[in-house]
Amino acid sequence: MINTLIGMPQGLEWLVILAIVVLVFGAAKLPDLARSSGQALRIFKTETKGLRDEDDATTTPEQREIQARNEVADETSGEVLRERRDDTTA
């Protein structure tokens, strides 16, 4: 019985949530709210992309070669090449 109460909102629940948001923020503020949340999401994505690029810069040439081989294997045959690595240096 408790499982039926927990979960993602569906049809009518979304309408109730939307009505509450309109009442709290007002219809005039909704475009500004959507714009600012979109800007925040855009900034978050660029920062995480920057962190990923930074991580790529710290990989060794051997690690990049292994990653490139794995990507080529995925594209051509669907098989993943795995090489034995020495993880004792970590």
C-alpha positions in Angstrom: 0.0 0.0 0.0 2.9 2.4 0.8 4.5 1.6 -2.6 1.5 3.2 -4.4 2.1 6.5 -2.6 5.8 6.8 -3.6 6.7 7.4 -7.2 6.9 10.0 -10.0 4.0 12.4 -10.3 1.6 11.6 -13.2 -1.1 13.5 -15.1 -3.2 15.2 -12.4 -0.4 15.6 -9.9 1.6 17.6 -12.5 -1.3 19.9 -12.9 -1.6 20.5 -9.2 2.1 21.2 -8.9 1.9 23.6 -11.8 -1.1 25.4 -10.2 0.8 25.7 -6.9 3.9 27.1 -8.7 1.7 29.7 -10.5 0.1 30.7 -7.2 3.4 31.0 -5.4 5.5 32.8 -8.0 2.8 34.5 -10.1 2.3 34.1 -13.8 4.5 37.2 -14.6 7.5 35.7 -12.8 7.4 32.3 -14.5 9.3 33.3 -17.7 12.1 34.8 -15.6 12.2 31.7 -13.4 12.4 29.4 -16.4 15.1 31.7 -18.0 17.3 31.7 -14.9 17.0 28.0 -14.4 17.9 27.4 -18.0 21.0 29.6 -17.5 22.0 27.8 -14.4 21.7 24.4 -16.2 23.8 25.8 -19.1 26.5 26.9 -16.7 26.4 23.6 -15.0 26.8 21.7 -18.3 29.8 23.9 -19.4 31.5 23.5 -16.0 31.1 19.7 -16.0 32.4 19.6 -19.6 35.4 21.6 -18.5 36.1 19.2 -15.7 35.8 16.2 -18.1 38.2 18.0 -20.5 40.6 18.6 -17.6 40.5 15.0 -16.7 41.3 14.1 -20.3 44.4 16.3 -20.1 45.7 14.4 -17.0 45.5 11.0 -18.7 48.7 9.4 -19.8 49.4 8.8 -23.5 49.1 5.0 -22.8 45.6 5.5 -21.3 44.5 7.6 -24.3 45.8 4.9 -26.7 43.8 2.2 -24.8 40.7 4.4 -24.9 41.1 5.0 -28.6 41.5 1.2 -29.3 38.3 0.5 -27.2 36.4 3.2 -29.2 37.5 1.7 -32.5 36.6 -1.8 -31.4 33.2 -0.6 -30.3 32.5 1.0 -33.7 33.7 -1.8 -35.9 33.0 -5.1 -34.3 31.0 -4.4 -31.2 33.7 -6.1 -29.1 35.6 -4.3 -26.4 39.3 -4.6 -26.3 40.6 -5.0 -22.8 44.2 -4.7 -21.8 45.7 -5.7 -18.6 46.8 -2.7 -16.5 49.0 -2.4 -13.5 46.9 -0.5 -11.0 49.4 -0.8 -8.1 50.6 2.8 -8.8 47.4 4.4 -7.7 
